[in-house]
Amino acid sequence: MRKPWILLVCATWLGGCTMGPAYERPATELPAAYRDTPPRGVAAKGERWWALYTDPALDKLVDEALTYNQDLALATARVDEARALARVVDSRRMPAVDAGFQRDRTRSSDRSSIPLPPGTPLERNNYIAQLNVAYEVDLWGRLASAGSAARADLLATEAARETVRIALATEVVRAYFGLVALDAQVAAARRALALRSDGLSLQKVRNTAGLINDFTLHQLEAEVAAAQAQLPALEASRTAQELALSVLLGRSPRAIMDGAVERRAEQGGPAVPVVPEGLPSDLLLRRPDVVAAEQRLIAANARIAEARAALFPRIALSGYLGSESASLGDLFSAPARIWSLAFALAQPIFQGGRLFAEVEAVKARERQALAQYQKTLQEAFREVRQALNTQARAREVYDAEGARVAALTEALRLARIRYDNGLLSQLEVIDAERNLLQAELNRSDALRAQRAAIADLVKALGGGWTGFDRGASASPMPVASTEKP
């Protein structure tokens, strides 16, 4: 009697084994340092990295987007789905227990070819109550590998949600400062239009008095018309930007149609540059898309073990314990007791090559996941270097545009003095005003680009995600292990 129990214990212990290779992170040649880093700056830390702009209106809008944005809600629902599916897969490693109750009432024929024994009633009742148990011994780790793959899928989905969260905050920052820049450009265009309109009114009086000819007057009218044409284009762009931001904020259709986005007027200079925190290899810990790619690779590795285990025997244990009686009153009495124990062994013999093909298929999927992981790493470092370079160049462009505005402001002041002294014509003054207006528009756009470059760099560095351990040297999130015992 001891041998069956010894075999069962050994089978249960072997159930922790797997048929697949242990996962090892792919070796990658990483850079030793960043390039184009600013000499001074701040490191974007914590989930609320956008606070480095010190703009309360922006803080409020990002919080609104993180609460109501539908893309983030969709990503969160996918995490919930993956978590539930992981529980479903893990449940297969546990015994399945269910209870049943059955009542039958039958009538036998009194004219059948096999007569009933004397005294046997034609109509009979039968009651059965039993507890059923079924359990598959995971001898080769098939179910354990499936559970590891499901947990890795869950971690990948959680990392994908964080990717959406960081991207959403970045897009809100970009859209907000784009809207602020358009406000400043519209205001500058209106000021220029007002100045030209006032100048045109004065020149009409001078034309009537014969001090300027019709040719000069028509040129001045054309300049005013050009300013009028520029303003509607800027206002249309501002409306489009505001609507796009409203969608990012997750506002209702009514709020999109009737509401407005609260923002501050353009003020202050460029944002403080961001300095990468730590070594370039920290990207393996910081960027959730890299984490997601690695977890998908881990899941693919675990599914190789699952597919290989399908080639080997499966052992199933089942049984039931209950009572059966013709009378409900005797159903739970000792004589009515029934039970059963069963042991089943199934070994695939011929499947037409299907099982071997499935192993090859999951191996191919692992190679795909490996290629995707390597590509994600390459894109991560490309984006970081590009973002660092863009941050530096955007600040240089803003400084140059600021110097241009200062120079053209002084040039316009001198032009007006010379015009008042009769040394310049009105058209030359308008030309100086046009140059200054364009420079102010360019400076506003350069300020927007510099602030957006800061957000892009934070996104590239994976900033704002706290779902990893900075002190860890292995995986940034709990690894769904597929190692052998």
C-alpha positions as CSV (number, residue, x, y, z in Angstrom):
1,M,0.0,0.0,0.0
2,R,3.0,2.3,0.4
3,K,4.1,2.4,-3.2
4,P,1.1,4.4,-4.6
5,W,1.6,7.1,-2.0
6,I,5.3,7.2,-2.6
7,L,4.7,7.6,-6.3
8,L,2.1,10.3,-5.7
9,V,4.5,12.3,-3.4
10,C,7.3,12.0,-6.0
11,A,5.0,13.1,-8.8
12,T,3.9,16.1,-6.7
13,W,7.5,17.1,-6.1
14,L,8.4,16.8,-9.7
15,G,5.4,19.0,-10.5
16,G,7.6,22.0,-9.7
17,C,10.1,21.1,-12.5
18,T,9.9,22.7,-15.9
19,M,11.0,21.6,-19.3
20,G,12.2,25.0,-20.6
21,P,15.4,26.9,-20.3
22,A,15.9,29.3,-17.3
23,Y,15.4,32.9,-18.3
24,E,18.4,35.1,-18.6
25,R,18.3,38.8,-19.6
26,P,19.9,39.2,-23.1
27,A,23.4,40.7,-23.0
28,T,23.4,44.2,-24.4
29,E,26.3,46.6,-25.0
30,L,25.3,49.7,-23.1
31,P,26.9,53.2,-23.2
32,A,29.0,54.4,-20.3
33,A,27.6,58.0,-20.2
34,Y,25.1,60.3,-21.7
35,R,25.9,62.9,-24.3
36,D,24.7,66.5,-24.7
37,T,23.8,66.7,-21.0
38,P,23.5,70.3,-19.6
39,P,26.0,71.4,-17.0
40,R,23.3,72.3,-14.6
41,G,19.7,71.3,-14.2
42,V,17.1,69.2,-12.3
43,A,16.4,65.5,-12.2
44,A,12.7,64.7,-12.9
45,K,11.7,62.7,-9.9
46,G,8.5,61.3,-8.6
47,E,5.1,60.8,-10.3
48,R,4.4,64.6,-10.5
49,W,7.4,65.5,-12.6
50,W,5.5,68.2,-14.4
51,A,5.6,70.3,-11.3
52,L,9.1,71.5,-12.5
53,Y,7.2,74.0,-14.6
54,T,5.7,75.6,-11.5
55,D,2.4,76.3,-13.2
56,P,-0.6,75.5,-11.0
57,A,-3.0,75.6,-14.1
58,L,-0.9,72.9,-15.8
59,D,-0.8,70.8,-12.6
60,K,-4.6,70.9,-12.5
61,L,-5.0,69.9,-16.1
62,V,-2.6,67.0,-15.9
63,D,-4.5,65.7,-12.8
64,E,-7.7,66.0,-14.8
65,A,-6.3,64.0,-17.7
66,L,-5.0,61.2,-15.4
67,T,-8.4,60.9,-13.9
68,Y,-10.7,61.1,-17.0
69,N,-8.6,60.3,-20.1
70,Q,-10.1,57.3,-22.0
71,D,-6.9,55.9,-23.3
72,L,-5.6,55.6,-19.7
73,A,-9.0,54.1,-18.7
74,L,-8.6,51.5,-21.5
75,A,-5.1,50.6,-20.4
76,T,-6.3,50.2,-16.8
77,A,-9.1,47.9,-18.0
78,R,-6.5,45.8,-19.8
79,V,-4.5,45.5,-16.6
80,D,-7.6,44.3,-14.8
81,E,-8.3,41.7,-17.5
82,A,-4.7,40.4,-17.4
83,R,-4.9,40.1,-13.6
84,A,-8.1,38.1,-13.9
85,L,-6.6,35.9,-16.6
86,A,-3.5,35.2,-14.5
87,R,-5.8,34.1,-11.6
88,V,-7.6,31.8,-14.0
89,V,-4.4,30.2,-15.1
90,D,-3.1,29.8,-11.6
91,S,-6.4,28.1,-10.5
92,R,-5.6,25.2,-12.8
93,R,-2.8,24.1,-10.5
94,M,-5.3,23.7,-7.6
95,P,-7.7,20.8,-7.1
96,A,-11.1,21.4,-8.5
97,V,-13.9,20.6,-6.0
98,D,-17.6,20.7,-6.6
99,A,-20.7,19.4,-4.9
100,G,-23.7,17.9,-6.5
101,F,-27.1,16.7,-5.6
102,Q,-29.3,14.6,-7.8
103,R,-32.8,13.1,-7.5
104,D,-34.2,10.6,-10.0
105,R,-37.6,9.1,-10.2
106,T,-38.0,6.2,-12.7
107,R,-40.6,3.7,-13.7
108,S,-39.8,0.3,-15.2
109,S,-42.0,-1.6,-17.6
110,D,-44.2,-4.4,-16.3
111,R,-44.1,-6.0,-19.7
112,S,-40.4,-6.0,-20.6
113,S,-38.5,-9.0,-21.8
114,I,-36.6,-9.1,-18.5
115,P,-39.2,-9.3,-15.6
116,L,-38.4,-7.5,-12.4
117,P,-37.8,-9.6,-9.2
118,P,-40.9,-10.2,-7.2
119,G,-41.7,-7.3,-4.9
120,T,-39.8,-4.7,-6.9
121,P,-41.8,-1.6,-7.3
122,L,-42.2,-0.3,-10.8
123,E,-41.7,3.3,-9.7
124,R,-38.5,4.1,-7.7
125,N,-36.8,7.2,-6.2
126,N,-33.0,7.6,-6.0
127,Y,-31.1,10.4,-4.2
128,I,-27.4,11.1,-4.7
129,A,-25.3,13.7,-2.9
130,Q,-21.6,13.7,-3.5
131,L,-18.4,15.8,-3.4
132,N,-16.3,15.6,-6.5
133,V,-12.5,16.3,-6.6
134,A,-10.2,16.4,-9.6
135,Y,-6.5,17.3,-9.7
136,E,-3.9,17.2,-12.4
137,V,-0.4,16.4,-11.1
138,D,1.9,19.0,-12.8
139,L,4.6,16.4,-13.3
140,W,6.6,18.4,-15.9
141,G,5.7,21.9,-14.9
142,R,3.3,22.6,-17.7
143,L,0.8,24.4,-15.5
144,A,3.5,26.2,-13.5
145,S,5.0,27.5,-16.8
146,A,1.6,28.6,-17.9
147,G,1.2,30.5,-14.7
148,S,4.6,32.1,-15.1
149,A,3.7,33.3,-18.6
150,A,0.4,34.7,-17.4
151,R,2.1,36.7,-14.6
152,A,4.7,38.0,-17.0
153,D,1.8,39.1,-19.3
154,L,0.2,40.9,-16.3
155,L,3.5,42.7,-15.5
156,A,3.9,43.7,-19.2
157,T,0.3,45.1,-19.2
158,E,1.0,47.1,-16.1
159,A,4.1,48.5,-17.6
160,A,2.2,49.3,-20.8
161,R,-0.3,51.3,-18.7
162,E,2.5,53.3,-17.2
163,T,3.8,54.0,-20.7
164,V,0.3,55.4,-21.5
165,R,0.3,57.4,-18.3
166,I,3.7,59.0,-19.0
167,A,2.8,59.7,-22.7
168,L,-0.5,61.2,-21.6
169,A,1.2,63.6,-19.1
170,T,3.7,64.6,-21.8
171,E,1.0,65.3,-24.4
172,V,-0.9,67.4,-22.0
173,V,2.2,69.5,-21.2
174,R,3.0,69.9,-24.9
175,A,-0.6,70.8,-25.8
176,Y,-0.9,73.2,-22.8
177,F,2.2,75.2,-23.7
178,G,1.2,75.1,-27.4
179,L,-2.1,76.7,-26.4
180,V,-0.3,79.3,-24.2
181,A,2.1,80.1,-27.1
182,L,-0.9,80.6,-29.5
183,D,-2.5,82.9,-27.0
184,A,0.7,85.0,-27.0
185,Q,0.9,85.0,-30.8
186,V,-2.8,86.0,-31.2
187,A,-2.2,88.9,-28.7
188,A,0.9,90.0,-30.6
189,A,-1.0,89.8,-34.0
190,R,-3.9,91.9,-32.5
191,R,-1.5,94.6,-31.2
192,A,0.2,94.8,-34.6
193,L,-3.2,95.0,-36.4
194,A,-4.3,97.8,-34.1
195,L,-1.1,99.8,-34.7
196,R,-1.4,99.4,-38.4
197,S,-5.1,100.3,-38.4
198,D,-4.4,103.4,-36.5
199,G,-1.6,104.3,-38.8
200,L,-3.8,103.7,-41.8
201,S,-6.5,106.1,-40.5
202,L,-3.9,108.8,-40.1
203,Q,-2.5,108.2,-43.6
204,K,-6.0,108.4,-45.1
205,V,-6.3,111.9,-43.7
206,R,-2.9,112.7,-45.1
207,N,-3.9,111.3,-48.5
208,T,-7.0,113.5,-48.5
209,A,-4.8,116.4,-47.8
210,G,-2.6,115.5,-50.7
211,L,0.5,114.7,-48.5
212,I,0.8,111.1,-49.8
213,N,-0.2,109.6,-53.1
214,D,-2.8,106.9,-53.7
215,F,0.0,104.3,-54.4
216,T,1.4,104.7,-50.9
217,L,-2.1,104.6,-49.4
218,H,-2.9,101.3,-51.2
219,Q,0.3,99.8,-50.0
220,L,-0.6,100.7,-46.4
221,E,-4.1,99.2,-46.9
222,A,-2.4,96.0,-48.2
223,E,-0.3,95.8,-45.1
224,V,-3.4,96.1,-42.8
225,A,-5.1,93.4,-44.9
226,A,-2.1,91.1,-44.5
227,A,-2.3,91.5,-40.7
228,Q,-6.0,90.9,-40.7
229,A,-5.5,87.6,-42.7
230,Q,-2.8,86.4,-40.3
231,L,-5.0,86.8,-37.2
232,P,-7.8,84.3,-38.2
233,A,-5.3,81.6,-39.0
234,L,-3.7,82.0,-35.6
235,E,-7.2,81.9,-33.9
236,A,-8.2,78.8,-35.8
237,S,-5.0,77.1,-34.7
238,R,-5.7,78.1,-31.1
239,T,-9.2,76.7,-31.3
240,A,-7.9,73.4,-32.7
241,Q,-5.3,73.2,-30.0
242,E,-7.8,73.8,-27.3
243,L,-10.2,71.2,-28.6
244,A,-7.4,68.6,-28.8
245,L,-6.4,69.4,-25.2
246,S,-10.0,69.0,-24.1
247,V,-10.0,65.5,-25.6
248,L,-6.8,64.6,-23.8
249,L,-8.4,65.8,-20.6
250,G,-11.2,63.3,-21.1
251,R,-14.0,65.9,-21.0
252,S,-17.5,65.2,-22.1
253,P,-18.8,66.1,-25.5
254,R,-20.8,68.9,-24.0
255,A,-17.8,70.3,-22.2
256,I,-15.8,70.0,-25.4
257,M,-18.4,72.1,-27.3
258,D,-19.2,74.6,-24.6
259,G,-16.2,74.7,-22.2
260,A,-12.8,76.3,-22.3
261,V,-9.4,75.2,-21.0
262,E,-8.2,77.3,-18.1
263,R,-4.6,78.5,-18.6
264,R,-2.2,81.2,-17.5
265,A,-0.9,83.9,-19.9
266,E,2.6,83.3,-21.2
267,Q,5.1,84.4,-18.5
268,G,8.6,83.6,-17.4
269,G,11.4,82.3,-19.4
270,P,12.3,78.8,-20.5
271,A,11.9,75.8,-18.2
272,V,14.9,74.5,-16.2
273,P,16.8,71.9,-18.2
274,V,16.5,68.3,-17.1
275,V,19.7,66.3,-16.2
276,P,19.5,62.5,-16.4
277,E,19.7,60.8,-13.0
278,G,22.1,57.9,-12.8
279,L,23.9,56.0,-15.6
280,P,22.5,55.2,-19.0
281,S,21.8,51.6,-17.9
282,D,19.2,53.0,-15.6
283,L,16.9,53.1,-18.6
284,L,16.5,49.3,-18.0
285,L,14.8,50.2,-14.8
286,R,13.2,53.5,-15.6
287,R,11.4,53.0,-18.9
288,P,8.2,51.0,-18.7
289,D,8.2,50.1,-22.4
290,V,11.5,48.3,-21.9
291,V,10.0,46.6,-18.9
292,A,7.0,45.5,-20.9
293,A,9.2,44.2,-23.7
294,E,11.3,42.2,-21.3
295,Q,8.2,40.7,-19.5
296,R,6.8,39.6,-22.9
297,L,10.2,37.9,-23.5
298,I,9.9,36.2,-20.1
299,A,6.4,35.1,-21.0
300,A,7.5,33.7,-24.3
301,N,10.3,31.8,-22.6
302,A,7.9,30.3,-20.1
303,R,5.6,29.1,-22.9
304,I,8.4,27.1,-24.4
305,A,8.4,25.0,-21.2
306,E,4.6,24.7,-21.3
307,A,4.7,23.5,-24.9
308,R,7.5,21.0,-24.2
309,A,5.7,19.6,-21.2
310,A,2.7,18.7,-23.4
311,L,4.9,16.0,-25.1
312,F,5.1,14.1,-21.8
313,P,2.5,12.1,-19.8
314,R,-0.3,13.8,-17.9
315,I,-1.4,12.4,-14.6
316,A,-5.0,13.1,-13.4
317,L,-6.4,12.2,-10.0
318,S,-10.1,12.2,-9.4
319,G,-12.6,10.9,-6.9
320,Y,-15.9,11.5,-5.1
321,L,-17.4,11.0,-1.7
322,G,-21.1,11.0,-1.0
323,S,-24.3,9.1,-0.3
324,E,-26.9,7.3,-2.4
325,S,-30.3,6.2,-1.2
326,A,-33.8,5.5,-2.4
327,S,-35.1,7.5,0.5
328,L,-34.2,11.0,1.3
329,G,-34.3,10.2,5.0
330,D,-31.6,7.6,4.6
331,L,-29.4,9.6,2.3
332,F,-26.8,10.5,4.9
333,S,-26.9,7.2,6.8
334,A,-23.7,5.0,7.0
335,P,-25.1,2.3,4.6
336,A,-25.8,4.9,1.9
337,R,-22.1,6.0,1.7
338,I,-20.4,5.9,-1.7
339,W,-16.9,6.8,-2.7
340,S,-14.5,6.5,-5.6
341,L,-10.8,7.1,-6.3
342,A,-9.4,7.1,-9.8
343,F,-5.9,7.5,-11.3
344,A,-5.5,8.3,-15.0
345,L,-2.3,8.5,-17.1
346,A,-2.4,9.9,-20.7
347,Q,0.6,9.9,-23.0
348,P,0.5,11.5,-26.4
349,I,1.6,8.9,-29.0
350,F,0.7,10.2,-32.4
351,Q,-0.6,13.8,-33.1
352,G,0.5,14.2,-36.7
353,G,3.4,16.4,-35.6
354,R,1.1,18.9,-34.0
355,L,2.8,19.0,-30.6
356,F,6.3,19.4,-32.1
357,A,5.0,22.1,-34.4
358,E,3.6,24.0,-31.4
359,V,7.0,23.8,-29.7
360,E,8.6,25.3,-32.8
361,A,5.9,28.0,-32.9
362,V,6.6,29.2,-29.4
363,K,10.3,29.2,-30.0
364,A,9.7,31.4,-33.0
365,R,7.6,33.7,-30.8
366,E,10.4,33.9,-28.3
367,R,12.8,35.0,-31.0
368,Q,10.2,37.6,-32.0
369,A,10.0,38.8,-28.4
370,L,13.8,39.0,-28.2
371,A,14.0,41.0,-31.4
372,Q,11.3,43.4,-30.1
373,Y,13.1,43.7,-26.8
374,Q,16.4,44.6,-28.5
375,K,14.6,47.1,-30.8
376,T,12.9,48.7,-27.8
377,L,16.2,49.2,-26.1
378,Q,17.7,50.7,-29.2
379,E,14.7,53.1,-29.5
380,A,15.0,54.0,-25.8
381,F,18.6,55.1,-26.1
382,R,17.9,56.9,-29.5
383,E,15.1,58.8,-27.9
384,V,17.1,59.8,-24.9
385,R,20.1,61.1,-27.0
386,Q,17.8,62.9,-29.4
387,A,15.8,64.4,-26.5
388,L,19.0,65.6,-24.8
389,N,20.2,67.2,-28.0
390,T,16.8,68.8,-28.7
391,Q,16.7,70.2,-25.2
392,A,20.0,71.9,-25.7
393,R,19.3,73.2,-29.3
394,A,15.8,74.4,-28.3
395,R,17.3,76.6,-25.6
396,E,19.8,78.0,-28.1
397,V,17.0,78.8,-30.5
398,Y,15.0,80.6,-27.8
399,D,18.0,82.7,-26.8
400,A,18.7,83.7,-30.4
401,E,15.0,84.6,-30.9
402,G,15.0,86.6,-27.7
403,A,18.1,88.5,-28.9
404,R,16.4,89.1,-32.3
405,V,13.3,90.5,-30.6
406,A,15.4,92.9,-28.5
407,A,17.3,94.1,-31.6
408,L,14.1,94.6,-33.6
409,T,12.4,96.4,-30.8
410,E,15.2,98.9,-30.7
411,A,15.2,99.1,-34.5
412,L,11.5,99.9,-34.5
413,R,12.0,102.6,-31.9
414,L,14.7,104.2,-34.0
415,A,12.5,103.9,-37.1
416,R,9.7,105.7,-35.5
417,I,12.0,108.5,-34.4
418,R,13.4,108.8,-38.0
419,Y,9.8,108.8,-39.3
420,D,8.7,111.6,-37.0
421,N,11.7,113.6,-38.3
422,G,10.7,112.9,-41.9
423,L,13.7,110.7,-42.6
424,L,11.7,107.5,-43.2
425,S,8.4,106.7,-44.9
426,Q,5.5,105.0,-43.2
427,L,6.1,101.8,-45.2
428,E,9.6,101.5,-43.7
429,V,8.1,101.8,-40.2
430,I,5.5,99.1,-41.1
431,D,8.3,96.9,-42.4
432,A,10.1,97.2,-39.0
433,E,6.8,96.4,-37.2
434,R,6.3,93.4,-39.5
435,N,9.8,92.1,-38.7
436,L,9.2,92.6,-35.0
437,L,5.9,90.8,-35.1
438,Q,7.4,87.8,-36.8
439,A,10.2,87.7,-34.3
440,E,7.8,87.8,-31.4
441,L,5.8,84.9,-33.0
442,N,9.0,83.0,-33.5
443,R,10.1,83.6,-29.9
444,S,6.8,82.3,-28.6
445,D,7.1,79.2,-30.7
446,A,10.7,78.7,-29.5
447,L,9.6,79.0,-25.9
448,R,6.9,76.4,-26.6
449,A,9.4,74.1,-28.3
450,Q,11.9,74.4,-25.3
451,R,9.2,73.6,-22.8
452,A,8.0,70.7,-24.9
453,A,11.6,69.4,-25.2
454,I,11.8,69.2,-21.5
455,A,8.7,67.0,-21.4
456,D,10.0,64.8,-24.2
457,L,13.2,64.2,-22.3
458,V,11.4,63.3,-19.2
459,K,9.3,60.8,-21.2
460,A,12.4,59.4,-22.9
461,L,14.0,58.8,-19.5
462,G,11.0,57.1,-18.2
463,G,10.6,59.7,-15.5
464,G,7.6,59.7,-13.2
465,W,7.3,56.0,-12.9
466,T,7.9,54.6,-9.4
467,G,7.1,50.9,-10.2
468,F,10.6,49.7,-9.9
469,D,13.4,49.3,-7.3
470,R,16.3,51.7,-7.9
471,G,18.6,49.4,-6.0
472,A,17.7,46.3,-7.9
473,S,20.3,44.9,-10.3
474,A,18.1,42.3,-11.9
475,S,14.6,42.8,-13.4
476,P,12.8,46.2,-12.7
477,M,9.7,44.3,-11.7
478,P,9.1,40.9,-10.1
479,V,10.2,38.3,-12.7
480,A,7.9,35.5,-13.7
481,S,10.5,32.8,-13.0
482,T,10.9,29.8,-15.2
483,E,13.9,28.3,-13.5
484,K,14.2,24.6,-12.7
485,P,14.0,23.4,-9.1
